[in-house]
Amino acid sequence: MILDTVGMFDAAAAFPEQLARALDVSKRAIDAVSLPAHEEIANVVLVGAGAAGNAGALVLEAVGPTIPVPVVVHRGYGVPNFVDESTLVIAISFDGNTSETVEAAQDALADGAVVVCVSGGGELQEWALTNGLVHLPVMPDAPVDRAALGSLSVPVLLLLERVGMYPGAEAWIEAAISQARVRRDELITEENIARRLARRLGRSFPIIYGGNGPGGAVAEYWKTQFNQNAKVAAFSNQVPELTHDEIAGWGQDGDVTRQVFQVFLLRHDFEHPQVASRLDAVEEVLVEVVGAVHVLEAAGDGLLAQLFDLELLGQFVSLHAAVEQGIDPGPVPIVAEIASRVGDS
């Protein structure tokens, strides 16, 4: 019997429906508000921590190829010094009570920025309404924030479309929903690839590498899923950067690293040709020094679909990794303990 007290497997399996509901609700919410004009925005700052920060990173990579202004993902307190009246700040929080995000939103407003809040209620919504700011809902379709990637990302993607920064967002989200259904149906079978990968991983530590910004963002998401669901140390990086430094760390101690590490290489169709070549070379090098190299290929029509596709796969692999060790993937008491120690509870 699987130990899953908060329903993480059910939430993962419902990811396509989460995306679809977020699309429907967000469209109606955005239709009802007034947003700044395209020409009034010189830069965009996506504010969020934890799962909301991961959502911001995904949005950044999805819109990166088309957006005409700089976009920054900010994951801490305060805001960058360049924030002013020409900045669109989008503050994202699952429950609306993330202290870093609430403070950053307040600082951004004090600096004159246009602030839009995206949350499932909480202090962020209350503050937004008090100050007459636009607030978009995060639907409570997931038991915890890390299972709410769709609910956190979709409102931001549609918002950027509405202000002329991400043309075709709705169509790209629809394509992502279609691919998510295909991948989900594969992952809920008895002997699916996620379960096989988790069994192969065993008690090894996962290293996750991806190509370019999109692959790096997904690799980081995999890392956090392993951390929180399987309660295991995990590490991530991206090519080409890791081929300038981290790869040198695999130069000796192969007799040790083969026993304790396995590598997941996340591939997608939008890699720069040189990045693709470097990933091939990294695979050849690592085969000699780690227990296994698992290459996972994204599927779907468009970059957004492939990002969500790989992230759904990573969620299931981490959940099965928890099952393999008899761990309940839901609770993460250490996160609450740290917040309590610093007075953020």
Secondary structure, DSSP 8 states (H G I E B T S, - for coil): ----TT-HHHHHHTHHHHHHHHHHHHHHHHHTS----GGG-SEEEEE--THHHHHHHHHHHHHTTT-SS-EEEE-SSS--TT-STTEEEEEEESSS--HHHHHHHHHHHHTT-EEEEEESSHHHHHHHHHTT-EEEE----SSSGGG-HHHHHHHHHHHHHHTTSSTTHHHHHHHHHHHHHHHHHHHTSTT-HHHHHHHHHTTSEEEEEEEHHHHHHHHHHHHHHIIIII----EEEEETGGGGTGGGGGSS-HHHHHHHEEEEEEE-TT--HHHHHHHHHHHHHHTTTSS-EEEEE--SSSHHHHHHHHHHHHHHHHHHHHHHTT--SS--HHHHHHHHHTT--
